[in-house]
Amino acid sequence: MFSQLFSNKALEQEVTKLRQSLAQAENKLSKLESENEELKQELIHQQTLLNDNTDNQLLQSALNGHVSNPRYS
């Protein structure tokens, strides 16, 4: 009987530790997902800036007569 109680107590403690570990892992995952979303938004912003810069360079070259680009003709 005593060994059964000891075994149950040990199992309860192990379950508690595992639940705490799971909660920590879920919290970390949530933070990483938020960070990932922020990085995706920053990437979209940077890609937009790059596209705008490329368009501006092509337009400037077309206006200066250096290139013949049908997009800006």
Secondary structure, 3 states (H helix, E strand, C coil): CHHHHHHHHHHHHHHHHHHHHHHHHHHHHHHHHHHHHHHHHHHHHHHHHHHHHHHHHHHHHHHCCCCCCHHHC
